[in-house]
Amino acid sequence: IVLMSSIAALRERENQVHYSASKAAVIAMTRCCAQAWAKNNIRVNCICPGLIETEMAHVLSPEVIDQITAATPMGRIGQPE
């Protein structure tokens, strides 16, 4: 089982309390399910992508996008494809 969360669950972001909390809950659920179902040989994993160039990213200011990009190892925003 693969669940999708977000890097927002792991890094603070101004004005994203609700989004970050919901994504942190996905990580907690992943950990609980992984432990509970391991005895049945079921693996549960979670991926946490960073900023992806989608409609959601377009609401961010250029300054915020620059800050996120600067903290990204590849120095760029991810592409949906």
PyMOL Python script that loads the backbone (N, CA, C, O; Angstrom):
from pymol import cmd

cmd.read_pdbstr("""\
ATOM      1  N   ILE A   1       0.862  -1.163   0.000  1.00  0.00           N
ATOM      2  CA  ILE A   1       0.000   0.000   0.000  1.00  0.00           C
ATOM      3  C   ILE A   1       0.909   1.226   0.000  1.00  0.00           C
ATOM      4  O   ILE A   1       1.836   1.321   0.804  1.00  0.00           O
ATOM      5  N   VAL A   2       0.636   2.158  -0.904  1.00  0.00           N
ATOM      6  CA  VAL A   2       1.407   3.397  -0.959  1.00  0.00           C
ATOM      7  C   VAL A   2       0.449   4.564  -0.745  1.00  0.00           C
ATOM      8  O   VAL A   2      -0.522   4.738  -1.481  1.00  0.00           O
ATOM      9  N   LEU A   3       0.745   5.352   0.275  1.00  0.00           N
ATOM     10  CA  LEU A   3      -0.050   6.539   0.579  1.00  0.00           C
ATOM     11  C   LEU A   3       0.743   7.778   0.188  1.00  0.00           C
ATOM     12  O   LEU A   3       1.973   7.746   0.137  1.00  0.00           O
ATOM     13  N   MET A   4       0.045   8.854  -0.086  1.00  0.00           N
ATOM     14  CA  MET A   4       0.712  10.097  -0.456  1.00  0.00           C
ATOM     15  C   MET A   4       0.441  11.167   0.585  1.00  0.00           C
ATOM     16  O   MET A   4      -0.706  11.468   0.917  1.00  0.00           O
ATOM     17  N   SER A   5       1.526  11.732   1.091  1.00  0.00           N
ATOM     18  CA  SER A   5       1.445  12.847   2.031  1.00  0.00           C
ATOM     19  C   SER A   5       2.090  14.055   1.353  1.00  0.00           C
ATOM     20  O   SER A   5       1.852  14.298   0.170  1.00  0.00           O
ATOM     21  N   SER A   6       2.888  14.796   2.075  1.00  0.00           N
ATOM     22  CA  SER A   6       3.547  15.973   1.531  1.00  0.00           C
ATOM     23  C   SER A   6       4.705  16.362   2.435  1.00  0.00           C
ATOM     24  O   SER A   6       4.704  16.076   3.632  1.00  0.00           O
ATOM     25  N   ILE A   7       5.681  17.013   1.846  1.00  0.00           N
ATOM     26  CA  ILE A   7       6.777  17.547   2.646  1.00  0.00           C
ATOM     27  C   ILE A   7       6.261  18.568   3.648  1.00  0.00           C
ATOM     28  O   ILE A   7       6.925  18.853   4.645  1.00  0.00           O
ATOM     29  N   ALA A   8       5.075  19.121   3.389  1.00  0.00           N
ATOM     30  CA  ALA A   8       4.466  20.082   4.310  1.00  0.00           C
ATOM     31  C   ALA A   8       4.199  19.464   5.678  1.00  0.00           C
ATOM     32  O   ALA A   8       4.081  20.189   6.666  1.00  0.00           O
ATOM     33  N   ALA A   9       4.103  18.154   5.752  1.00  0.00           N
ATOM     34  CA  ALA A   9       3.910  17.483   7.037  1.00  0.00           C
ATOM     35  C   ALA A   9       5.168  17.530   7.892  1.00  0.00           C
ATOM     36  O   ALA A   9       5.105  17.365   9.110  1.00  0.00           O
ATOM     37  N   LEU A  10       6.310  17.757   7.252  1.00  0.00           N
ATOM     38  CA  LEU A  10       7.594  17.677   7.936  1.00  0.00           C
ATOM     39  C   LEU A  10       8.287  19.028   8.104  1.00  0.00           C
ATOM     40  O   LEU A  10       9.227  19.155   8.889  1.00  0.00           O
ATOM     41  N   ARG A  11       7.822  20.031   7.367  1.00  0.00           N
ATOM     42  CA  ARG A  11       8.420  21.367   7.431  1.00  0.00           C
ATOM     43  C   ARG A  11       7.334  22.398   7.672  1.00  0.00           C
ATOM     44  O   ARG A  11       6.249  22.320   7.097  1.00  0.00           O
ATOM     45  N   GLU A  12       7.633  23.359   8.521  1.00  0.00           N
ATOM     46  CA  GLU A  12       6.648  24.392   8.823  1.00  0.00           C
ATOM     47  C   GLU A  12       6.471  25.309   7.619  1.00  0.00           C
ATOM     48  O   GLU A  12       7.425  25.656   6.922  1.00  0.00           O
ATOM     49  N   ARG A  13       5.230  25.682   7.403  1.00  0.00           N
ATOM     50  CA  ARG A  13       4.879  26.608   6.329  1.00  0.00           C
ATOM     51  C   ARG A  13       3.822  27.573   6.862  1.00  0.00           C
ATOM     52  O   ARG A  13       2.779  27.148   7.360  1.00  0.00           O
ATOM     53  N   GLU A  14       4.093  28.854   6.757  1.00  0.00           N
ATOM     54  CA  GLU A  14       3.156  29.860   7.230  1.00  0.00           C
ATOM     55  C   GLU A  14       1.827  29.721   6.486  1.00  0.00           C
ATOM     56  O   GLU A  14       1.805  29.520   5.272  1.00  0.00           O
ATOM     57  N   ASN A  15       0.747  29.827   7.207  1.00  0.00           N
ATOM     58  CA  ASN A  15      -0.619  29.778   6.660  1.00  0.00           C
ATOM     59  C   ASN A  15      -1.014  28.418   6.103  1.00  0.00           C
ATOM     60  O   ASN A  15      -1.946  28.339   5.303  1.00  0.00           O
ATOM     61  N   GLN A  16      -0.339  27.348   6.500  1.00  0.00           N
ATOM     62  CA  GLN A  16      -0.709  26.015   6.027  1.00  0.00           C
ATOM     63  C   GLN A  16      -0.942  25.041   7.176  1.00  0.00           C
ATOM     64  O   GLN A  16      -0.695  23.843   7.042  1.00  0.00           O
ATOM     65  N   VAL A  17      -1.414  25.554   8.291  1.00  0.00           N
ATOM     66  CA  VAL A  17      -1.614  24.710   9.473  1.00  0.00           C
ATOM     67  C   VAL A  17      -2.544  23.542   9.147  1.00  0.00           C
ATOM     68  O   VAL A  17      -2.214  22.394   9.445  1.00  0.00           O
ATOM     69  N   HIS A  18      -3.680  23.813   8.550  1.00  0.00           N
ATOM     70  CA  HIS A  18      -4.660  22.767   8.249  1.00  0.00           C
ATOM     71  C   HIS A  18      -4.098  21.741   7.269  1.00  0.00           C
ATOM     72  O   HIS A  18      -4.303  20.541   7.450  1.00  0.00           O
ATOM     73  N   TYR A  19      -3.399  22.191   6.243  1.00  0.00           N
ATOM     74  CA  TYR A  19      -2.840  21.285   5.237  1.00  0.00           C
ATOM     75  C   TYR A  19      -1.731  20.431   5.847  1.00  0.00           C
ATOM     76  O   TYR A  19      -1.699  19.215   5.663  1.00  0.00           O
ATOM     77  N   SER A  20      -0.819  21.083   6.576  1.00  0.00           N
ATOM     78  CA  SER A  20       0.287  20.356   7.202  1.00  0.00           C
ATOM     79  C   SER A  20      -0.212  19.327   8.211  1.00  0.00           C
ATOM     80  O   SER A  20       0.308  18.213   8.269  1.00  0.00           O
ATOM     81  N   ALA A  21      -1.213  19.691   9.002  1.00  0.00           N
ATOM     82  CA  ALA A  21      -1.754  18.756   9.997  1.00  0.00           C
ATOM     83  C   ALA A  21      -2.396  17.544   9.332  1.00  0.00           C
ATOM     84  O   ALA A  21      -2.232  16.417   9.800  1.00  0.00           O
ATOM     85  N   SER A  22      -3.118  17.770   8.252  1.00  0.00           N
ATOM     86  CA  SER A  22      -3.767  16.637   7.575  1.00  0.00           C
ATOM     87  C   SER A  22      -2.726  15.715   6.938  1.00  0.00           C
ATOM     88  O   SER A  22      -2.900  14.497   6.935  1.00  0.00           O
ATOM     89  N   LYS A  23      -1.655  16.281   6.405  1.00  0.00           N
ATOM     90  CA  LYS A  23      -0.611  15.458   5.790  1.00  0.00           C
ATOM     91  C   LYS A  23       0.208  14.724   6.856  1.00  0.00           C
ATOM     92  O   LYS A  23       0.675  13.611   6.617  1.00  0.00           O
ATOM     93  N   ALA A  24       0.385  15.338   8.027  1.00  0.00           N
ATOM     94  CA  ALA A  24       1.060  14.650   9.134  1.00  0.00           C
ATOM     95  C   ALA A  24       0.218  13.471   9.613  1.00  0.00           C
ATOM     96  O   ALA A  24       0.755  12.440  10.016  1.00  0.00           O
ATOM     97  N   ALA A  25      -1.098  13.629   9.566  1.00  0.00           N
ATOM     98  CA  ALA A  25      -1.983  12.523   9.941  1.00  0.00           C
ATOM     99  C   ALA A  25      -1.820  11.343   8.999  1.00  0.00           C
ATOM    100  O   ALA A  25      -1.889  10.193   9.434  1.00  0.00           O
ATOM    101  N   VAL A  26      -1.608  11.605   7.725  1.00  0.00           N
ATOM    102  CA  VAL A  26      -1.385  10.517   6.758  1.00  0.00           C
ATOM    103  C   VAL A  26      -0.109   9.753   7.115  1.00  0.00           C
ATOM    104  O   VAL A  26      -0.076   8.525   7.029  1.00  0.00           O
ATOM    105  N   ILE A  27       0.932  10.472   7.513  1.00  0.00           N
ATOM    106  CA  ILE A  27       2.178   9.805   7.912  1.00  0.00           C
ATOM    107  C   ILE A  27       1.947   8.950   9.156  1.00  0.00           C
ATOM    108  O   ILE A  27       2.424   7.817   9.222  1.00  0.00           O
ATOM    109  N   ALA A  28       1.227   9.475  10.136  1.00  0.00           N
ATOM    110  CA  ALA A  28       0.938   8.711  11.349  1.00  0.00           C
ATOM    111  C   ALA A  28       0.116   7.471  11.025  1.00  0.00           C
ATOM    112  O   ALA A  28       0.381   6.394  11.559  1.00  0.00           O
ATOM    113  N   MET A  29      -0.880   7.613  10.152  1.00  0.00           N
ATOM    114  CA  MET A  29      -1.692   6.465   9.753  1.00  0.00           C
ATOM    115  C   MET A  29      -0.831   5.424   9.041  1.00  0.00           C
ATOM    116  O   MET A  29      -0.999   4.223   9.254  1.00  0.00           O
ATOM    117  N   THR A  30       0.085   5.884   8.200  1.00  0.00           N
ATOM    118  CA  THR A  30       0.985   4.967   7.501  1.00  0.00           C
ATOM    119  C   THR A  30       1.806   4.153   8.490  1.00  0.00           C
ATOM    120  O   THR A  30       1.918   2.934   8.358  1.00  0.00           O
ATOM    121  N   ARG A  31       2.372   4.820   9.471  1.00  0.00           N
ATOM    122  CA  ARG A  31       3.197   4.126  10.469  1.00  0.00           C
ATOM    123  C   ARG A  31       2.383   3.097  11.257  1.00  0.00           C
ATOM    124  O   ARG A  31       2.837   1.976  11.489  1.00  0.00           O
ATOM    125  N   CYS A  32       1.195   3.486  11.656  1.00  0.00           N
ATOM    126  CA  CYS A  32       0.342   2.571  12.424  1.00  0.00           C
ATOM    127  C   CYS A  32      -0.067   1.361  11.587  1.00  0.00           C
ATOM    128  O   CYS A  32      -0.015   0.225  12.059  1.00  0.00           O
ATOM    129  N   CYS A  33      -0.470   1.609  10.357  1.00  0.00           N
ATOM    130  CA  CYS A  33      -0.881   0.504   9.482  1.00  0.00           C
ATOM    131  C   CYS A  33       0.304  -0.401   9.155  1.00  0.00           C
ATOM    132  O   CYS A  33       0.162  -1.624   9.122  1.00  0.00           O
ATOM    133  N   ALA A  34       1.470   0.193   8.914  1.00  0.00           N
ATOM    134  CA  ALA A  34       2.657  -0.612   8.609  1.00  0.00           C
ATOM    135  C   ALA A  34       2.976  -1.561   9.761  1.00  0.00           C
ATOM    136  O   ALA A  34       3.286  -2.731   9.540  1.00  0.00           O
ATOM    137  N   GLN A  35       2.899  -1.061  10.971  1.00  0.00           N
ATOM    138  CA  GLN A  35       3.184  -1.912  12.128  1.00  0.00           C
ATOM    139  C   GLN A  35       2.097  -2.962  12.317  1.00  0.00           C
ATOM    140  O   GLN A  35       2.396  -4.126  12.585  1.00  0.00           O
ATOM    141  N   ALA A  36       0.862  -2.565  12.183  1.00  0.00           N
ATOM    142  CA  ALA A  36      -0.250  -3.491  12.420  1.00  0.00           C
ATOM    143  C   ALA A  36      -0.312  -4.605  11.375  1.00  0.00           C
ATOM    144  O   ALA A  36      -0.650  -5.742  11.704  1.00  0.00           O
ATOM    145  N   TRP A  37       0.004  -4.296  10.142  1.00  0.00           N
ATOM    146  CA  TRP A  37      -0.184  -5.265   9.059  1.00  0.00           C
ATOM    147  C   TRP A  37       1.080  -5.994   8.629  1.00  0.00           C
ATOM    148  O   TRP A  37       1.037  -6.860   7.755  1.00  0.00           O
ATOM    149  N   ALA A  38       2.200  -5.644   9.239  1.00  0.00           N
ATOM    150  CA  ALA A  38       3.457  -6.319   8.892  1.00  0.00           C
ATOM    151  C   ALA A  38       3.377  -7.820   9.133  1.00  0.00           C
ATOM    152  O   ALA A  38       3.947  -8.605   8.375  1.00  0.00           O
ATOM    153  N   LYS A  39       2.671  -8.220  10.183  1.00  0.00           N
ATOM    154  CA  LYS A  39       2.550  -9.654  10.486  1.00  0.00           C
ATOM    155  C   LYS A  39       1.799 -10.410   9.389  1.00  0.00           C
ATOM    156  O   LYS A  39       1.910 -11.631   9.287  1.00  0.00           O
ATOM    157  N   ASN A  40       1.040  -9.690   8.576  1.00  0.00           N
ATOM    158  CA  ASN A  40       0.321 -10.291   7.454  1.00  0.00           C
ATOM    159  C   ASN A  40       1.084 -10.124   6.136  1.00  0.00           C
ATOM    160  O   ASN A  40       0.540 -10.353   5.056  1.00  0.00           O
ATOM    161  N   ASN A  41       2.345  -9.723   6.247  1.00  0.00           N
ATOM    162  CA  ASN A  41       3.221  -9.523   5.090  1.00  0.00           C
ATOM    163  C   ASN A  41       2.698  -8.428   4.153  1.00  0.00           C
ATOM    164  O   ASN A  41       2.876  -8.502   2.937  1.00  0.00           O
ATOM    165  N   ILE A  42       2.053  -7.415   4.734  1.00  0.00           N
ATOM    166  CA  ILE A  42       1.574  -6.265   3.971  1.00  0.00           C
ATOM    167  C   ILE A  42       2.480  -5.091   4.285  1.00  0.00           C
ATOM    168  O   ILE A  42       2.673  -4.736   5.448  1.00  0.00           O
ATOM    169  N   ARG A  43       3.026  -4.501   3.258  1.00  0.00           N
ATOM    170  CA  ARG A  43       3.890  -3.342   3.427  1.00  0.00           C
ATOM    171  C   ARG A  43       3.086  -2.078   3.168  1.00  0.00           C
ATOM    172  O   ARG A  43       2.292  -2.007   2.230  1.00  0.00           O
ATOM    173  N   VAL A  44       3.303  -1.094   4.008  1.00  0.00           N
ATOM    174  CA  VAL A  44       2.619   0.196   3.871  1.00  0.00           C
ATOM    175  C   VAL A  44       3.696   1.272   3.865  1.00  0.00           C
ATOM    176  O   VAL A  44       4.504   1.365   4.789  1.00  0.00           O
ATOM    177  N   ASN A  45       3.695   2.077   2.819  1.00  0.00           N
ATOM    178  CA  ASN A  45       4.679   3.147   2.673  1.00  0.00           C
ATOM    179  C   ASN A  45       3.990   4.454   2.330  1.00  0.00           C
ATOM    180  O   ASN A  45       2.847   4.482   1.872  1.00  0.00           O
ATOM    181  N   CYS A  46       4.711   5.527   2.563  1.00  0.00           N
ATOM    182  CA  CYS A  46       4.174   6.863   2.296  1.00  0.00           C
ATOM    183  C   CYS A  46       5.234   7.667   1.554  1.00  0.00           C
ATOM    184  O   CYS A  46       6.408   7.649   1.925  1.00  0.00           O
ATOM    185  N   ILE A  47       4.820   8.366   0.515  1.00  0.00           N
ATOM    186  CA  ILE A  47       5.730   9.263  -0.172  1.00  0.00           C
ATOM    187  C   ILE A  47       5.345  10.702   0.178  1.00  0.00           C
ATOM    188  O   ILE A  47       4.173  11.015   0.386  1.00  0.00           O
ATOM    189  N   CYS A  48       6.344  11.556   0.237  1.00  0.00           N
ATOM    190  CA  CYS A  48       6.130  12.952   0.631  1.00  0.00           C
ATOM    191  C   CYS A  48       6.812  13.881  -0.369  1.00  0.00           C
ATOM    192  O   CYS A  48       7.906  14.380  -0.108  1.00  0.00           O
ATOM    193  N   PRO A  49       6.172  14.113  -1.508  1.00  0.00           N
ATOM    194  CA  PRO A  49       6.799  15.006  -2.488  1.00  0.00           C
ATOM    195  C   PRO A  49       6.841  16.448  -1.990  1.00  0.00           C
ATOM    196  O   PRO A  49       6.056  16.859  -1.137  1.00  0.00           O
ATOM    197  N   GLY A  50       7.769  17.184  -2.544  1.00  0.00           N
ATOM    198  CA  GLY A  50       7.848  18.610  -2.272  1.00  0.00           C
ATOM    199  C   GLY A  50       6.900  19.362  -3.184  1.00  0.00           C
ATOM    200  O   GLY A  50       5.904  18.810  -3.653  1.00  0.00           O
ATOM    201  N   LEU A  51       7.212  20.620  -3.431  1.00  0.00           N
ATOM    202  CA  LEU A  51       6.344  21.462  -4.242  1.00  0.00           C
ATOM    203  C   LEU A  51       6.325  20.967  -5.688  1.00  0.00           C
ATOM    204  O   LEU A  51       7.370  20.749  -6.302  1.00  0.00           O
ATOM    205  N   ILE A  52       5.130  20.798  -6.208  1.00  0.00           N
ATOM    206  CA  ILE A  52       4.923  20.374  -7.594  1.00  0.00           C
ATOM    207  C   ILE A  52       4.199  21.512  -8.309  1.00  0.00           C
ATOM    208  O   ILE A  52       3.307  22.140  -7.738  1.00  0.00           O
ATOM    209  N   GLU A  53       4.577  21.775  -9.541  1.00  0.00           N
ATOM    210  CA  GLU A  53       3.961  22.869 -10.299  1.00  0.00           C
ATOM    211  C   GLU A  53       2.535  22.493 -10.707  1.00  0.00           C
ATOM    212  O   GLU A  53       2.299  21.904 -11.763  1.00  0.00           O
ATOM    213  N   THR A  54       1.603  22.851  -9.839  1.00  0.00           N
ATOM    214  CA  THR A  54       0.177  22.602 -10.053  1.00  0.00           C
ATOM    215  C   THR A  54      -0.577  23.884  -9.729  1.00  0.00           C
ATOM    216  O   THR A  54       0.031  24.899  -9.388  1.00  0.00           O
ATOM    217  N   GLU A  55      -1.891  23.839  -9.834  1.00  0.00           N
ATOM    218  CA  GLU A  55      -2.701  25.011  -9.481  1.00  0.00           C
ATOM    219  C   GLU A  55      -2.453  25.436  -8.037  1.00  0.00           C
ATOM    220  O   GLU A  55      -2.468  26.627  -7.725  1.00  0.00           O
ATOM    221  N   MET A  56      -2.227  24.473  -7.167  1.00  0.00           N
ATOM    222  CA  MET A  56      -1.989  24.783  -5.759  1.00  0.00           C
ATOM    223  C   MET A  56      -0.723  25.629  -5.594  1.00  0.00           C
ATOM    224  O   MET A  56      -0.673  26.507  -4.732  1.00  0.00           O
ATOM    225  N   ALA A  57       0.281  25.372  -6.403  1.00  0.00           N
ATOM    226  CA  ALA A  57       1.535  26.127  -6.315  1.00  0.00           C
ATOM    227  C   ALA A  57       1.376  27.553  -6.821  1.00  0.00           C
ATOM    228  O   ALA A  57       2.125  28.440  -6.411  1.00  0.00           O
ATOM    229  N   HIS A  58       0.427  27.782  -7.691  1.00  0.00           N
ATOM    230  CA  HIS A  58       0.264  29.108  -8.292  1.00  0.00           C
ATOM    231  C   HIS A  58      -0.290  30.150  -7.321  1.00  0.00           C
ATOM    232  O   HIS A  58      -0.259  31.344  -7.620  1.00  0.00           O
ATOM    233  N   VAL A  59      -0.788  29.723  -6.177  1.00  0.00           N
ATOM    234  CA  VAL A  59      -1.274  30.684  -5.181  1.00  0.00           C
ATOM    235  C   VAL A  59      -0.133  31.229  -4.322  1.00  0.00           C
ATOM    236  O   VAL A  59      -0.320  32.194  -3.582  1.00  0.00           O
ATOM    237  N   LEU A  60       1.031  30.620  -4.417  1.00  0.00           N
ATOM    238  CA  LEU A  60       2.179  31.051  -3.617  1.00  0.00           C
ATOM    239  C   LEU A  60       2.846  32.264  -4.247  1.00  0.00           C
ATOM    240  O   LEU A  60       2.870  32.412  -5.469  1.00  0.00           O
ATOM    241  N   SER A  61       3.381  33.119  -3.406  1.00  0.00           N
ATOM    242  CA  SER A  61       4.090  34.301  -3.908  1.00  0.00           C
ATOM    243  C   SER A  61       5.435  33.871  -4.501  1.00  0.00           C
ATOM    244  O   SER A  61       5.957  32.813  -4.151  1.00  0.00           O
ATOM    245  N   PRO A  62       5.985  34.674  -5.381  1.00  0.00           N
ATOM    246  CA  PRO A  62       7.314  34.355  -5.934  1.00  0.00           C
ATOM    247  C   PRO A  62       8.377  34.210  -4.847  1.00  0.00           C
ATOM    248  O   PRO A  62       9.295  33.401  -4.977  1.00  0.00           O
ATOM    249  N   GLU A  63       8.251  34.998  -3.770  1.00  0.00           N
ATOM    250  CA  GLU A  63       9.225  34.901  -2.677  1.00  0.00           C
ATOM    251  C   GLU A  63       9.161  33.537  -1.993  1.00  0.00           C
ATOM    252  O   GLU A  63      10.193  32.944  -1.678  1.00  0.00           O
ATOM    253  N   VAL A  64       7.953  33.047  -1.766  1.00  0.00           N
ATOM    254  CA  VAL A  64       7.790  31.733  -1.129  1.00  0.00           C
ATOM    255  C   VAL A  64       8.315  30.640  -2.053  1.00  0.00           C
ATOM    256  O   VAL A  64       8.992  29.716  -1.600  1.00  0.00           O
ATOM    257  N   ILE A  65       8.012  30.739  -3.327  1.00  0.00           N
ATOM    258  CA  ILE A  65       8.510  29.740  -4.287  1.00  0.00           C
ATOM    259  C   ILE A  65      10.034  29.755  -4.307  1.00  0.00           C
ATOM    260  O   ILE A  65      10.658  28.695  -4.369  1.00  0.00           O
ATOM    261  N   ASP A  66      10.641  30.936  -4.257  1.00  0.00           N
ATOM    262  CA  ASP A  66      12.104  31.031  -4.213  1.00  0.00           C
ATOM    263  C   ASP A  66      12.668  30.386  -2.952  1.00  0.00           C
ATOM    264  O   ASP A  66      13.698  29.713  -3.009  1.00  0.00           O
ATOM    265  N   GLN A  67      12.000  30.584  -1.804  1.00  0.00           N
ATOM    266  CA  GLN A  67      12.461  29.972  -0.549  1.00  0.00           C
ATOM    267  C   GLN A  67      12.393  28.452  -0.636  1.00  0.00           C
ATOM    268  O   GLN A  67      13.324  27.758  -0.229  1.00  0.00           O
ATOM    269  N   ILE A  68      11.296  27.946  -1.163  1.00  0.00           N
ATOM    270  CA  ILE A  68      11.126  26.495  -1.273  1.00  0.00           C
ATOM    271  C   ILE A  68      12.144  25.924  -2.247  1.00  0.00           C
ATOM    272  O   ILE A  68      12.757  24.891  -1.977  1.00  0.00           O
ATOM    273  N   THR A  69      12.322  26.586  -3.367  1.00  0.00           N
ATOM    274  CA  THR A  69      13.283  26.126  -4.368  1.00  0.00           C
ATOM    275  C   THR A  69      14.698  26.107  -3.796  1.00  0.00           C
ATOM    276  O   THR A  69      15.462  25.176  -4.049  1.00  0.00           O
ATOM    277  N   ALA A  70      15.042  27.129  -3.030  1.00  0.00           N
ATOM    278  CA  ALA A  70      16.375  27.207  -2.422  1.00  0.00           C
ATOM    279  C   ALA A  70      16.619  26.061  -1.445  1.00  0.00           C
ATOM    280  O   ALA A  70      17.760  25.638  -1.263  1.00  0.00           O
ATOM    281  N   ALA A  71      15.558  25.555  -0.814  1.00  0.00           N
ATOM    282  CA  ALA A  71      15.694  24.456   0.160  1.00  0.00           C
ATOM    283  C   ALA A  71      15.537  23.080  -0.489  1.00  0.00           C
ATOM    284  O   ALA A  71      15.538  22.063   0.205  1.00  0.00           O
ATOM    285  N   THR A  72      15.403  23.047  -1.805  1.00  0.00           N
ATOM    286  CA  THR A  72      15.207  21.795  -2.530  1.00  0.00           C
ATOM    287  C   THR A  72      16.544  21.339  -3.121  1.00  0.00           C
ATOM    288  O   THR A  72      17.206  22.123  -3.801  1.00  0.00           O
ATOM    289  N   PRO A  73      16.954  20.096  -2.878  1.00  0.00           N
ATOM    290  CA  PRO A  73      18.252  19.631  -3.360  1.00  0.00           C
ATOM    291  C   PRO A  73      18.493  19.847  -4.859  1.00  0.00           C
ATOM    292  O   PRO A  73      19.609  20.187  -5.252  1.00  0.00           O
ATOM    293  N   MET A  74      17.486  19.660  -5.691  1.00  0.00           N
ATOM    294  CA  MET A  74      17.668  19.836  -7.134  1.00  0.00           C
ATOM    295  C   MET A  74      17.471  21.293  -7.573  1.00  0.00           C
ATOM    296  O   MET A  74      17.683  21.631  -8.738  1.00  0.00           O
ATOM    297  N   GLY A  75      17.065  22.150  -6.632  1.00  0.00           N
ATOM    298  CA  GLY A  75      16.938  23.560  -6.925  1.00  0.00           C
ATOM    299  C   GLY A  75      15.855  23.918  -7.922  1.00  0.00           C
ATOM    300  O   GLY A  75      15.974  24.896  -8.661  1.00  0.00           O
ATOM    301  N   ARG A  76      14.808  23.128  -7.937  1.00  0.00           N
ATOM    302  CA  ARG A  76      13.708  23.405  -8.870  1.00  0.00           C
ATOM    303  C   ARG A  76      12.404  22.853  -8.314  1.00  0.00           C
ATOM    304  O   ARG A  76      12.403  22.038  -7.392  1.00  0.00           O
ATOM    305  N   ILE A  77      11.293  23.309  -8.887  1.00  0.00           N
ATOM    306  CA  ILE A  77       9.982  22.806  -8.527  1.00  0.00           C
ATOM    307  C   ILE A  77       9.734  21.543  -9.327  1.00  0.00           C
ATOM    308  O   ILE A  77      10.126  21.453 -10.491  1.00  0.00           O
ATOM    309  N   GLY A  78       9.081  20.562  -8.707  1.00  0.00           N
ATOM    310  CA  GLY A  78       8.761  19.326  -9.396  1.00  0.00           C
ATOM    311  C   GLY A  78       7.698  19.522 -10.464  1.00  0.00           C
ATOM    312  O   GLY A  78       6.868  20.426 -10.374  1.00  0.00           O
ATOM    313  N   GLN A  79       7.733  18.680 -11.453  1.00  0.00           N
ATOM    314  CA  GLN A  79       6.751  18.705 -12.538  1.00  0.00           C
ATOM    315  C   GLN A  79       5.773  17.547 -12.362  1.00  0.00           C
ATOM    316  O   GLN A  79       6.178  16.458 -11.954  1.00  0.00           O
ATOM    317  N   PRO A  80       4.509  17.761 -12.658  1.00  0.00           N
ATOM    318  CA  PRO A  80       3.497  16.718 -12.434  1.00  0.00           C
ATOM    319  C   PRO A  80       3.797  15.397 -13.148  1.00  0.00           C
ATOM    320  O   PRO A  80       3.505  14.322 -12.624  1.00  0.00           O
ATOM    321  N   GLU A  81       4.368  15.482 -14.318  1.00  0.00           N
ATOM    322  CA  GLU A  81       4.640  14.247 -15.048  1.00  0.00           C
ATOM    323  C   GLU A  81       5.812  13.506 -14.475  1.00  0.00           C
ATOM    324  O   GLU A  81       6.174  12.442 -14.975  1.00  0.00           O
TER     325      GLU A  81
END
""", "prot")
cmd.dss("prot")
cmd.show_as("cartoon", "prot")
cmd.util.cbc("prot")
cmd.orient("prot")
